[in-house]
């Protein structure tokens, strides 16, 4: 009795499997695989039916059941061999899709940086001279006689124009940092940190072994934006009192180590909801790099970015240690 139940169950399972194989014929390449599977399931189901026929006391059929086993073995063996080809084909499609995604992301980032650069140039070359002319005109008025009330209005106006010029320079530099394009990644990061130190009471240390090395423009821009995003997140959200950065290059490997002593967070949750971590991840992914962010509540945050310089440029188409935390920009210019 048990044998009969299992034979019925086997027949049902084989017809269900055949149904899914029929569906896969229309959904995937290498349709012959699924056709062979269908033939094998049909033959197996036929063999089970004949076995049921015999178990119910009927005479054995003229056809030998061994032929069923031979046909099933041939169909399944050929199908497994061709499944290997299907898996290779799917892997190739996945690699092609990943490469296409990187190229699209790189194109988006390049377009974004080009737009930033154009906007920065328009501000600097268009609005900048107008404000400078207004300041010169106001300075000329400073030599004229004025009563106290007019002098106060004049001083306020001059202060507003000077603040507008300062804000314009700051906005222009944030949109497209000229130091980065002129002097390289290490100098661009140091300049950004110097500006951050003037606005926040947070200790920021930056150490690098780079001596003016230059990389592909996309690499420098993306790494600079990643550092800016990390520092900005720490200053705004972590409540930290100290930030440490280390940028090193060894052969083809460019590595960034970043830590803060803030309140910490859940990296996966923040990756899903914001704080710019998903943006950082997508930028690093466009360079085929590695990003590792580790944090826990009350234990600060640590981020490691590794980029193979040659590998990154391939996907994109195509030294003594110093710590300048407390060194003034004027002193550095004199040293240069």
Helices and strands as residue ranges (DSSP letters): H 2-27, H 31-55, H 65-122, I 123-127, H 128-141, H 148-175, H 178-183, H 185-199, E 203-208, H 217-233, I 234-238, E 242-250, E 253-260, H 267-273, H 277-286, E 290-295, E 301-308, H 309-315, E 322-323, H 329-335
